[in-house]
C-alpha cells in the first residue's frame, strides 16, 4: 500500500460503526481507554487512536495524543523495523484537535520508536510534529531505555524510550526486566525547558523497584538535561517558572521551613543573601495575595497495605499534621474521590473514618456524592469544608480506609496541595505485595533510594524539609 492509500484507510476507519477487522480487534482496548478517562473533559476518541487535553491551570493546556503504530501489526506477521506503518492522518487529525483547543505543549505517544517507521513516513511525521507543535515523543517496544534530543530549525524535539513495566516478575534477562521512567519538567531559561529523567527497574531479591544504574540514565538512575522550546510553549514555560524552586540550595530549603515559627512577619530576615528574584518567587508562592494562606508542618502519613482478595487490596491511611494559618476565617477543605467499575466484580470502596481538628470531630461535615459517568463507571466524591475562625495553629487528624482494585486501579495518589514543612512517610506492606513509591513534581526533596526494613514489611522514606503545591507521590501496588 502507498502512504496515500494508508491515510485514506485511516480516515475511513476512525469513526465507522463497523470497522475493518484489523481495527475491530482494538475494541476492548478502546473501552478501557474510555473507562480510564471517565469523568474528564476534552477527549477525542475514535477507532484507531485517542487525543486528550490536560488542563494544568486555567491558562495552561497540555495535549497528549496516543497514536497507534501497531494497528497493522499481527503476532504471526510482525512488521520489520523501517516497515511499520502509522498513517500520518492520525497526526493531522490530532494536531487539528489540539489547535482547536489551543494547547500550550503537545506530547506524542508511540508504541514503536520513530526509527522503526519507513523512511518516507519518518520525514513526513517529523514535519507534522513541527507544524503541530509536538515537543515530546515517548515510545517503547524494545523494553530498554534510550533518549535523544533532535534539533529542528527553531527548536528541539525530545525523544524518550522506556522499559516495559509489565514484564514477568521472574525475568532474569537484563534486557527485559520490568521497569519504567519518571519525567519531571522544570523551568530552564526563557527559551529552554529543563528536565530530570529517573529510571527504575524491578529488583527481584528485594521485591521492589530500585534505581536503574545500568540504563541510559547512568549510575545514579537519573540524569538531567534541557531542550529548546517552541515559541508556542510560552504559557507552559511560565507555568514551570511559577513552580520552580527546585534549584533552591538545600540549606535554603531548610531555612524556609523556619517559616513555621513566624509565618509572614520577618520573612525576609530568615533568608539573608537569597537573590531578590528567588525571594520574590517564594513570597509569591508562600504568601499569595489572591487567596487565604496556610501551610502544614510536622506532617506524618502512614499507609498499611493488606490483601482483601486476589483482585483487591486495602489501604489504611492515617495523617497527622499541624496547620498554621496567618489570617482569620480560612477554609480548610477535604476532597477525596474514587472511580470504579459499576459492577459486582469491583469491590472498590472508600470511607473517611476520622476527621478531627483540635480534637473535635468534623465527620458530620463530610458530603458524599455518588455519580455515574458517561462511560458507565461510578465516581464517588467525599468532600468537607471547615472554616478556621482564628489565625494560629490547628492539629488535624484524618484516617481513611479504602479498598482498591488491582485490575482497574493499583495506584494510590497523594497530591501536595499546600506548603508542607517537614513530612514523614511510612508504609507497611502486610501481605508483601510488589510496592513502589514514585515521587513527582518540580520541588520534591524525596530521597532517591527507598529504604526497606528487613523482615518487617515496612518501607520508609526519610523526613523531607519542604514540599510545595504540585509535588506528590504515587504508591503502586501489584501482585507478585
Buried (B, 14 or more C-beta within 10 A) or exposed (E): EEBEEBBBBBBBBBEEEEBEEBBEEBEEEBEEBBBBBBBEEBBBBBBBBBBBBBBBEEEBBBBBBBBBBBBBBEEEEEBEEEEBBBBBBBBBBBBEBBBEBEBBBBBBBBBBBBBBBBEEBBEBBBEBBBEBBBBBBBBBBBBBBBBBEBEBEEBBBBBBBBBBBEBEBEBEEEEBBBBBBBBBBBBBEEBBBBBBBBBBBBBBEEBBBBBBEBBBBBEEBBBEEBBBBBEBBBBBBBBBEBBBBBEBEEEBBEBBBEBBEEBEEEBEEBBEEBEEEBBEBBBEBBBEEEEBBBBBBBBBBBBBBEBBEEBBBBBBBBBBBBBBBBEEEBEBEBEBEBBBBBEEEBBBBBEBEBBBBEEEEBEEEBEEEEEEBEBEBBBBBBBBEBEBEEBEEBEBBBBBBBBBBBEBBBEBEBEBBBBBBBBBBBBBBBBEBBBBBBBBBBBBBBEEEBEBEEEEBBBBBBBBBBBBBBBBBBBBBBEE
